[in-house]
Amino acid sequence: MQILAERLKTLREGRRIYQKEMAELLGLSLRGYQCYETDESEPKLAALIALADFYQVSIDYLVGRTDVPDFNMTKAED
């Protein structure tokens, strides 16, 4: 899912965090995390939730179902 890979990279770089730090946060190898950002693999649900919580965005934003990153804004749209 290319949009997920792009958004993960953009969010991480926006916070000036290294891939290695994100890998450690998720309990992954560096290569495992790099695969998320290069669209070679997709995170499991638990990792996706952890990423959304860490970046304070909705899972819908991460996977491209909305372009609104703010979790509270997506809830208000319902």
N, C-alpha and C positions, 0 to 999 in steps of 0.2 A: 504494500500500500504506500505508494510514493508520497502522498500528502502527509502521512504519519512520519515518515523519515524526514521530510523537509521541516515539519513543525518541531520535531524533537531537536533537530540541529539548530534551528533558529532560536528556540527557547533557551537551549543550553548556552549558545554563544551570547545571547542577550544578557545572561547572568554571569558571563565570563567564567564558566565552569569547564574544566577539562573532562574529556570523555572518561578518563580513568576514575575521576571522582564520581561520575554518574554510575559507572560500572560497580564501584564499591558500594554505593548507596543501594543499588538493586541486588547486590550479592551475585554479580556476574563477572565473568572475565572481561578484560578490556575488549577483546575480539568479539565477544558475545554482544556487548553494547554497540560496538561499531557496526555490527550487522543490522541493528535497528536503524541507524542513521544512513546506511547505504541501501536500505530496502532489500537486504538479503534474507532477513527473517523478521518476524513480527513478535512483539512481546506477548507473553501469556497475560491473562486477565489480571492476576495479582500485580505484575509489573506495570501494566497499563494504569491500574488504580494508583499505584505508588507514584508514577510519573505525573499523573493528573493532580494528585495531592501536593506533590513537591512544587510543581509550577503553578498551582492554584488555578487550574483551568478545568474545564469539563472534558470527559472522555470524548464526547461528541466533537469538541473542538480538535482534539488530537487526531481523530480519525477522519476529519473533514466533513462531518455532518452539519456543522455550523461554522461560520467564520467569526463568531463572537467568542473570544477567549475567556471572558469573565463568566465564571460559573453562575454567579447570582443573576446575571443578565439573561442567561439561557433559561433559568427557572422562571423569570418574570415573563418571558415570552409565551409560556404555556397557558 
